[in-house]
Amino acid sequence: MAIIRLIGIDPGSRITGYGIIDLDGPRSYHIASGGIKTDSSLPAPERLKTIFEGIATVIRDYQPTEAAVEQVFMHRNPDSALKLGQARGAAICAVVIAGLPVSEYAARAIKQAVVGSGAADKIQVQRMIALLLNLPELPQPDAADALAVAVCHGHTRKTIQRLGTAVVRAGRRR
């Protein structure tokens, strides 16, 4: 079985987290993670450019084959949701231009896949990501969230493959 490299993205207007993992059979390995910081003194289009270029650079440097992005959830403040959606769009554009398939996951689904509870808090996600990926210390919150997106996609991807194999096997029995 070939190693699959995934990029997980946690969009943010101030910091967009990214996490790169390799899937080797049932195991996930941390390759890189971090955050693309934007300068809040710049106008919004310049911050979006920073996000786009940052994700494009990470993709170029690490050569993932698939991407997963956290979906926008509705904030109490519509302006915050709009800014988050724009950051997400900039990141997705970088992924699509690189030719990668994109999967999207709700925050609750990501937390459920990683922690076992859709209501997990940030520190729980950080701790589980450190445990699952055998990290020596807790990753920064934005990087941990992005790694969680990648891990969620890895788990989902494996489940879909198993179900696909089961469907093929069931079809052969007829």
C-alpha positions as CSV (number, residue, x, y, z in Angstrom):
1,M,0.0,0.0,0.0
2,A,1.4,3.4,-1.0
3,I,1.9,6.2,1.5
4,I,-0.7,8.9,1.2
5,R,0.2,12.5,2.1
6,L,-2.6,14.8,3.3
7,I,-2.9,18.5,4.1
8,G,-5.4,19.6,6.7
9,I,-6.4,23.3,6.8
10,D,-8.0,25.2,9.6
11,P,-9.0,28.6,8.0
12,G,-8.7,31.7,10.0
13,S,-8.5,35.4,9.1
14,R,-5.6,36.0,11.6
15,I,-4.0,32.6,11.5
16,T,-4.7,29.8,9.1
17,G,-3.4,26.5,10.4
18,Y,-2.0,23.7,8.3
19,G,-1.0,20.2,9.1
20,I,0.7,17.6,6.9
21,I,0.4,13.9,7.7
22,D,1.4,10.7,6.0
23,L,-0.9,7.7,6.1
24,D,0.9,4.4,5.9
25,G,-1.8,1.7,6.2
26,P,-3.4,2.1,9.6
27,R,-0.8,4.6,10.9
28,S,-0.6,8.4,10.7
29,Y,2.7,10.3,10.9
30,H,3.2,14.0,11.5
31,I,5.3,15.6,8.8
32,A,4.8,19.3,9.4
33,S,2.4,21.8,10.9
34,G,2.1,25.5,11.6
35,G,0.2,28.6,11.0
36,I,0.1,31.2,8.3
37,K,-0.2,34.5,10.1
38,T,-1.7,37.6,8.5
39,D,-0.9,41.2,9.4
40,S,-4.1,42.6,10.8
41,S,-3.0,46.1,9.8
42,L,-3.3,45.2,6.2
43,P,-6.5,45.5,4.1
44,A,-8.5,42.3,3.8
45,P,-7.4,41.5,0.2
46,E,-3.8,41.6,1.2
47,R,-4.5,39.2,4.1
48,L,-6.3,36.8,1.7
49,K,-3.3,37.0,-0.6
50,T,-1.0,36.0,2.3
51,I,-3.2,33.0,3.1
52,F,-3.4,31.9,-0.6
53,E,0.4,32.2,-1.1
54,G,1.1,30.6,2.3
55,I,-1.0,27.5,1.5
56,A,0.4,27.4,-2.0
57,T,4.0,27.3,-0.6
58,V,3.1,24.6,1.9
59,I,1.6,22.5,-0.9
60,R,4.7,23.1,-3.1
61,D,7.1,22.2,-0.3
62,Y,5.4,19.1,1.0
63,Q,3.6,17.8,-2.1
64,P,0.4,16.4,-0.5
65,T,-1.9,14.4,-2.7
66,E,-5.2,15.2,-1.0
67,A,-6.6,18.1,1.1
68,A,-9.2,18.5,3.8
69,V,-10.6,21.8,5.0
70,E,-12.8,22.7,8.0
71,Q,-16.2,24.0,7.0
72,V,-17.4,27.4,8.2
73,F,-19.8,27.3,11.1
74,M,-22.2,30.1,11.8
75,H,-20.8,32.6,14.2
76,R,-22.9,34.8,16.4
77,N,-21.2,37.7,14.6
78,P,-22.0,37.6,10.8
79,D,-18.9,39.7,10.1
80,S,-16.7,37.1,11.7
81,A,-18.3,34.3,9.6
82,L,-17.8,36.4,6.5
83,K,-14.1,36.9,7.2
84,L,-13.7,33.2,8.0
85,G,-15.4,32.3,4.8
86,Q,-13.1,34.5,2.8
87,A,-10.0,33.0,4.5
88,R,-11.4,29.5,3.7
89,G,-12.0,30.5,0.1
90,A,-8.4,31.7,-0.3
91,A,-7.1,28.5,1.1
92,I,-9.4,26.3,-1.1
93,C,-8.3,28.3,-4.2
94,A,-4.7,27.5,-3.5
95,V,-5.5,23.8,-3.1
96,V,-7.7,23.6,-6.2
97,I,-5.1,25.5,-8.3
98,A,-2.5,22.9,-7.2
99,G,-4.9,20.2,-8.6
100,L,-5.6,18.5,-5.3
101,P,-9.0,16.9,-4.4
102,V,-10.7,18.7,-1.5
103,S,-12.8,17.2,1.2
104,E,-14.7,19.3,3.7
105,Y,-15.6,18.5,7.3
106,A,-17.7,20.2,10.0
107,A,-16.0,21.1,13.2
108,R,-18.1,18.7,15.2
109,A,-17.3,15.8,12.9
110,I,-13.5,16.6,13.2
111,K,-13.7,16.6,17.0
112,Q,-15.8,13.4,17.0
113,A,-13.2,11.6,14.8
114,V,-10.2,12.8,16.8
115,V,-11.4,13.0,20.4
116,G,-14.6,11.0,20.4
117,S,-16.8,13.9,21.2
118,G,-18.1,16.6,18.9
119,A,-18.2,19.0,21.8
120,A,-14.5,18.7,22.7
121,D,-12.6,21.8,23.5
122,K,-9.3,23.1,22.0
123,I,-7.0,21.6,24.7
124,Q,-8.6,18.2,24.3
125,V,-8.0,18.3,20.5
126,Q,-4.4,19.4,21.1
127,R,-3.8,16.5,23.6
128,M,-5.3,13.9,21.3
129,I,-3.4,15.1,18.3
130,A,-0.2,15.0,20.3
131,L,-1.0,11.4,21.4
132,L,-2.2,10.1,18.0
133,L,0.7,11.6,16.1
134,N,3.3,10.8,18.8
135,L,4.3,14.5,19.2
136,P,6.8,15.4,21.9
137,E,4.7,18.4,23.0
138,L,1.3,19.9,22.3
139,P,1.0,21.7,18.9
140,Q,-0.1,25.3,18.7
141,P,-4.0,25.5,18.6
142,D,-4.3,26.4,14.9
143,A,-1.8,23.7,13.9
144,A,-3.5,21.1,16.1
145,D,-6.9,22.0,14.6
146,A,-5.4,21.6,11.1
147,L,-3.8,18.3,12.0
148,A,-7.2,17.2,13.4
149,V,-8.8,18.0,10.0
150,A,-6.1,15.8,8.3
151,V,-6.5,13.0,10.8
152,C,-10.3,13.1,10.4
153,H,-9.9,12.9,6.6
154,G,-7.5,10.0,7.0
155,H,-10.0,8.1,9.2
156,T,-12.9,8.9,6.8
157,R,-10.9,8.0,3.8
158,K,-10.1,4.5,5.3
159,T,-13.7,3.9,6.2
160,I,-14.9,4.8,2.7
161,Q,-12.3,2.5,1.2
162,R,-13.4,-0.4,3.5
163,L,-17.1,0.2,2.6
164,G,-16.2,0.4,-1.1
165,T,-14.4,-3.0,-0.8
166,A,-17.4,-4.4,1.0
167,V,-19.8,-3.2,-1.7
168,V,-17.6,-4.7,-4.4
169,R,-17.4,-8.0,-2.5
170,A,-21.1,-8.0,-1.9
171,G,-21.7,-7.4,-5.6
172,R,-19.5,-10.3,-6.6
173,R,-21.6,-12.7,-4.5
174,R,-24.7,-12.2,-6.6
